[in-house]
Amino acid sequence: MSDTDRDDGIELGISVAVVAGIIDAARQGQELTEEAMNGELQDKQTPEEREPVSRMMDQVTSLIADLNIDEQAALIALVWIGRGDYGPEEWVETRRLARERNADLSAPAYLTGTDMLGDLLAEGMAAMGVPDEDTPR
């Protein structure tokens, strides 16, 4: 079985390892953002203190932008499934709708603008039969 297939033969259209890398980077970006927000409540941050958040989000954006259109659509579909908009049994239709949604190639901005991106991707992967703890890193 390739790392893009589930046990029941559904083609994810993206490498499980690639998704895991994006999950990890998105979660790290979310943690940095939360730390920055908590710090801002306590005192104003200098631009240098905000830079790690920007760099991490740029990295997530770059990871997504480097994917082909089908892989970007798979990420969008995984987010939608992770959020509960669709079920795993609707994978083929969800990917088709995600391709339509990404017709303007805005997946990097759309996905990085999604709150809790890493968690939603992990939930989507789990729903598709690939739990986060089983994902190779």
N, C-alpha and C positions, 0 to 999 in steps of 0.2 A: 504494500500500500504506500503510495507516495504521501508526502506530508501535506498535500493539498486535498486529499480524499478522506472522507469519513469511512467508518466501518461498513456503513450501508451503501457505499458507492456514490454518495453525493459529492460532486466536485466543488470544492470551496472556491477555487479560482485564485488562490493566493497561498503562499507558503505559510505553514503554521509558525515556523521560526521567524518569518518577517513580521507576522502579526504580534508575536511575543515581544519582539524588539520594539515595536510601536507601542504596545501596552506598557512596557517598562519605561520608555521615554516619556510617554504621556503621563504616567503616574508620577514620575519624578518631577515633571513640569508642574503638575497639580500641587504636589507637596511644596515646591519652591514658591508657587503663587500663594498658597495658604500661609506659608511662613512670612512672605513679604507683606501680605495683608495684615497679619497679626502684628508685625513690626510697625506698620504704618499707623495702626491704632495706638501704639505706644509712643512712637516718635516718627518724625518725617524721615524717609529714606533718601539717601543721596542717589544720584544716577548710577554710581558704581555699585551700590548695593542692589539695585534692580537689575543689573546686567545679567546675572546668572539665570534669572527667569526668562529674559528675552532670548538668551542664547539657547536655552533648553527648548523653548517654543519654536525657535527657528530650526532647531534640529528635527523636531517632530514634523514641522512643515516640510522640511527638505526630504525626510524619509518618505512622506506620503507623495510628494511631488515627483520623486524618482520612480514611483510605481507606474505600471502601464494602466490604461483606462479600465481594463477588466479587474485588475487588482484593486484599484481605487473604488470601483463599484462594489467589490466584495467587502471592503472595509466599511463602506456606507451601509451595506446590507447587514453586516454583523452588528453595527451600532443600533440599527433599527430593531433587530431581533433582540439584542441585549436590553434595549429600552422597553421591549414588550409590544412594539407597534405591529410586529408580525411574528409568526411562530416558525420554528425550524422546518415544519412541513411545507411552508410557503417559500422555501429558499429560492427556487428558480424564478418565481414571480418577483420576489423581493430584490434579487440581483438585477432583473430586467428594469424594475422601477428605479433602482439606484443608478443604473447606467443612464437612464433618461434624466435623472436628477443631476448627473455629472456631465451632461452634454456640453456645458460651458466650461468644463475642466476646472471647476471651483472646489473640487474635493479637499485640497489642502486647507483652504480657508474655512470651508464648511466644517470639516472634522476638527480642526484645532479650535474652532469656536464653540464646539460642543462641550458642555460641562461634563466632567467625569468621564472623558473619552476613554481612558485606560480601563476603567471599571466596566463601562458599557461594552467595550470590545471583549473583555474577559467573560462577561456574562453571555455575550453572543456566541463566543467560542464554546462555552460550557453547554449552551442550549443546542449547539450543533454537534455535541458529543466529544469535545476536546476541552476537558477541564484545564484551567490555568496551571495547576500543579503538575499536570502531565505534559505541559508544553516545553520542548527543549529550549534551553537558553544558551 
